[in-house]
Every structure is written in structure tokens, then in C-alpha cells.
Amino acid sequence: MYTIPPKKMIIMNILDILRKYSDAEHRLTQQEIVEKLRNEYLMEVDRKTVKRNLVNLLDMGLEIDY
């Protein structure tokens, strides 16, 4: 049975998406991240939520180019 993932998992799922689908030559837009969250993780989020979580990842010291 599928369960809906909790909102607290958004940041971890975004990090997973970035690791799987992006690198220095292949960047993802916020909208592409939103679509991957919807399709792969069944999470409905908006672009502002993605931005906020990307900023949180930057604050944690991860080097993310966007």
C-alpha cells in the first residue's frame, strides 16, 4: 500500500533528485524539481517551497549551483 510521504521529507527528496539528475553540466530548474517530486515521490509542492528548501541546503553547507 502506498503512503503519502510527509512534508518533512521534501528536503531529502530534493537532495536525492539533485544527486540523481543534475551535475555541473546538467542543471535542473525549480519547475523540473517540482515535476520530479510530483512524479517520483507523489509530493505536491510549489516552486517557492523548492526554493526555500534549496536555500536550507545551502545554509547547511552544500554547494549547489542554481
C-alpha positions, -999 to +999 in steps of 0.1 A: +000+000+000+013+034-009+015+061+018+018+098+012+053+109+022+054+135+050+062+171+041+094+169+062+109+146+036+108+173+009+144+185+016+157+149+015+139+141-017+151+173-034+187+163-024+181+129-039+168+144-071+198+167-074+222+138-069+204+116-094+196+141-122+220+170-120+257+179-123+278+208-134+267+204-170+231+194-163+213+218-140+176+214-130+152+243-128+129+246-098+100+236-120+118+205-131+124+196-094+086+202-087+077+178-115+101+151-103+088+154-068+053+150-082+061+121-105+086+101-084+077+109-048+039+117-051+046+151-035+027+182-044+048+213-038+051+247-053+082+264-067+086+286-036+088+255-014+115+241-036+134+275-034+131+276+004+145+240+007+173+248-017+183+278+005+182+255+035+205+230+018+229+259+010+227+270+046+238+235+057+270+240+036+261+220+005+275+235-027+245+239-050+247+259-082+214+274-093 
